[in-house]
């Protein structure tokens, strides 16, 4: 099935490894031109070179990468401008960059809360503001925010749960605001995803017993998810064939989550 993405342009934050890298590769393989950002310059260069090849092989114009922090609005504006100058604009925005900071309430200074909300909520807010006028001029677009099952129900660190829940709420309200402009806004809520260098790999290496117990109690399928399984959902929502899907949250969790909504 032709998903109608060839020739379009995507911007993915936090895209040098794990979920973000899988999403960028999946979109490039649909013939999209892609722009990525992350903090590590060496990782950005390596990922951009790989994505350039994938995009070109499938009919896209290539890839642009910038080593920057997604919370820095000036740097993100420069990246969007670069995408517009080279590829014509932005059709798909994937707000993937995010982090969790563990700690009980008494252990977390106010700065920790501010940092988490700046990355997990306000960075997507800023980028949506930057790309929306460009998308509207191009006839519409798709904004995909990467939330979490722990933005839908209790679980995870305090700051992470609260900031992801706020991101889910923002998605719903922005979808209603942007619907007349043909810009769709959705959230994907991954469950526990295993990938090289990720938090779950680190935890499980430190405690194989915890790995066995966690999977037995939390994951009915008997395993954690893969990054490519989340990337598939991103590609689906990016496609113009998903034209009537907006303002929703799609869990990609193998039934790990317990929310009924």
C-alpha positions in Angstrom: 0.0 0.0 0.0 1.3 3.4 -0.9 1.0 5.5 2.2 1.3 8.8 0.4 4.5 9.9 2.2 7.0 9.9 -0.7 8.3 13.4 -1.3 7.1 14.8 2.1 9.3 16.1 4.9 9.5 14.9 8.5 11.3 16.4 11.6 12.0 14.0 14.4 13.6 15.1 17.7 15.8 12.8 19.7 16.4 10.6 16.7 19.9 9.2 16.9 19.1 5.9 18.7 16.2 3.9 20.1 12.7 4.9 19.3 13.6 8.1 17.5 16.1 6.4 15.2 13.6 3.7 14.4 11.0 6.3 13.6 13.3 8.3 11.4 14.4 5.2 9.5 10.8 4.1 8.9 9.8 7.5 7.6 12.9 7.7 5.4 12.1 4.3 4.0 8.7 5.7 2.9 10.6 8.1 0.6 10.4 11.1 3.0 13.2 13.6 3.5 14.0 13.8 7.2 15.5 16.3 9.7 16.7 15.1 13.0 18.3 16.5 16.1 19.9 15.2 19.3 22.6 16.5 21.7 25.5 14.2 20.7 27.2 15.6 17.6 28.9 12.3 16.7 25.7 10.4 16.9 23.9 13.0 14.9 26.5 12.8 12.1 26.3 9.0 12.0 22.5 8.9 12.0 22.2 11.6 9.4 24.5 9.7 7.0 22.5 6.5 7.4 19.2 8.3 7.0 20.5 10.2 3.9 21.2 6.8 2.3 17.8 5.3 3.2 15.8 8.4 2.1 17.7 8.6 -1.2 17.2 4.9 -2.0 13.5 5.3 -1.6 12.9 8.5 -3.5 13.4 11.1 -0.8 15.8 14.1 -1.0 17.9 13.0 1.9 18.5 14.0 5.5 19.6 17.0 7.6 20.9 16.6 11.2 21.7 19.2 13.8 23.4 18.7 17.2 21.2 20.7 19.5 18.8 20.5 22.5 15.1 20.3 21.6 14.4 22.7 24.4 16.3 25.5 22.7 13.7 27.3 20.6 16.3 29.2 18.6 18.2 26.1 17.5 15.0 24.4 16.6 13.9 27.4 14.6 17.1 27.2 12.7 16.6 23.5 11.9 13.1 24.1 10.7 14.3 27.0 8.5 17.1 24.7 7.1 14.5 22.0 6.3 12.3 24.6 4.6 15.2 26.0 2.6 16.4 22.7 1.4 13.3 20.5 1.2 10.5 23.1 1.0 8.9 22.8 4.5 7.8 20.3 7.1 4.8 18.0 6.7 5.3 15.7 9.7 6.6 16.6 13.2 7.5 13.8 15.7 8.1 15.2 19.2 10.1 12.2 20.5 12.8 13.7 22.7 12.0 13.1 26.3 13.5 11.9 29.6 12.6 10.7 33.1 14.1 11.8 36.3 13.4 9.4 39.2 12.9 10.6 42.8 10.4 11.0 45.6 8.7 14.4 46.0 11.0 15.4 48.9 14.0 14.5 46.8 13.1 16.6 43.8 13.9 20.3 43.7 11.7 22.6 41.8 14.4 22.8 39.1 13.9 19.1 38.4 10.2 19.6 37.7 11.0 22.6 35.5 13.6 20.6 33.5 11.2 17.7 32.9 8.3 19.8 31.9 10.6 21.9 29.6 11.7 18.8 27.7 8.6 16.6 27.9 5.9 19.3 27.4 7.2 22.8 26.5 9.6 21.6 23.8 6.7 20.0 21.8 4.6 23.2 22.5 7.3 25.4 21.0 7.9 23.2 18.0 4.2 22.9 17.2 4.1 26.7 17.2 7.1 26.9 14.8 5.9 24.3 12.3 2.2 25.0 12.2 2.3 28.0 9.9 4.5 26.0 7.5 2.2 23.0 7.5 -0.8 25.2 6.9 0.8 26.7 3.8 1.5 23.2 2.5 -2.1 22.2 2.9 -1.9 20.5 6.3 0.3 18.1 8.2 0.6 15.7 11.1 2.1 16.4 14.6 2.8 13.2 16.5 3.7 13.5 20.2 5.4 10.6 21.9 3.8 10.2 25.2 3.7 7.1 27.4 1.3 4.6 29.0 2.4 6.4 32.1 0.8 9.6 30.8 -2.5 7.7 30.7 -2.4 6.0 34.1 -0.4 5.9 37.3 3.2 4.7 37.0 6.8 5.9 36.4 8.6 8.7 38.2 6.5 11.6 39.5 7.9 14.2 37.1 7.7 11.9 34.1 4.1 10.8 34.8 2.9 14.4 35.3 4.6 15.9 32.3 3.5 13.1 29.9 -0.1 13.4 31.2 0.2 17.1 30.4 1.5 16.3 26.9 -1.5 14.0 26.3 -3.9 16.7 27.3 -2.1 19.3 25.2 -2.4 16.9 22.2 -6.2 16.7 22.5 -6.8 20.4 22.8 -4.3 21.3 20.0 -6.0 18.8 17.7 -9.3 20.6 18.1 -7.6 24.0 17.5 -5.7 22.8 14.4 -8.5 20.7 12.8 -9.7 23.6 10.7 -6.2 24.1 9.4 -5.9 20.4 8.3 -3.2 19.7 10.8 -3.8 16.5 12.7 -2.3 16.1 16.2 -2.0 12.7 17.9 -0.2 11.0 20.7 1.5 7.6 20.7 1.9 6.0 24.1 4.6 3.4 24.1 4.9 0.8 26.9 8.2 -0.6 28.0 10.5 -0.8 24.9 13.8 -2.7 24.8 16.6 -1.4 22.6 20.4 -1.3 22.8 21.6 1.3 25.2 18.1 2.0 26.5 17.1 2.2 30.2 15.5 -1.2 30.2 18.6 -2.9 28.8 20.6 -1.3 31.6 18.2 -2.2 34.3 17.9 -5.8 33.2 21.6 -6.3 33.0 21.9 -5.1 36.5 19.2 -7.4 37.8 18.1 -10.4 35.7 15.8 -11.5 38.5 13.9 -8.2 38.2 13.7 -8.6 34.4 12.0 -12.0 34.9 9.6 -10.7 37.6 8.8 -7.5 35.7 7.9 -9.3 32.5 5.9 -12.0 34.3 3.7 -9.4 36.1 3.5 -6.5 33.6 3.8 -7.8 30.1 1.1 -10.4 29.0 3.0 -11.1 25.7 6.0 -12.3 27.7 8.4 -9.7 26.3 9.1 -6.0 26.0 8.2 -4.1 22.8 10.7 -3.2 20.0 11.5 0.2 18.7 10.3 -0.7 15.2 6.9 -1.6 16.5 6.4 2.0 17.8 7.8 3.3 14.5 5.1 1.5 12.6 2.5 3.5 14.5 4.3 6.7 13.7 4.3 6.0 10.0 0.6 5.1 10.1 -0.3 8.4 11.8 2.0 10.4 9.5 0.2 9.0 6.4 -2.5 11.2 4.8 -4.6 8.0 4.7 -5.1 8.6 8.5 -6.9 11.8 7.6 -9.7 11.2 10.2 -7.5 10.3 13.1 -6.7 13.3 15.2 -6.9 14.2 18.9 -6.4 10.6 19.9 -3.8 8.6 21.9 -2.7 5.2 20.6 -1.0 2.9 23.1 1.7 0.7 21.6 2.3 -1.5 24.6 1.3 -5.2 24.0 -1.5 -4.7 26.6 0.9 -3.7 29.3 -1.2 -0.6 30.2 -4.2 -0.9 32.4 -6.2 2.2 31.3 -9.6 1.4 29.9 -9.8 4.8 28.1 
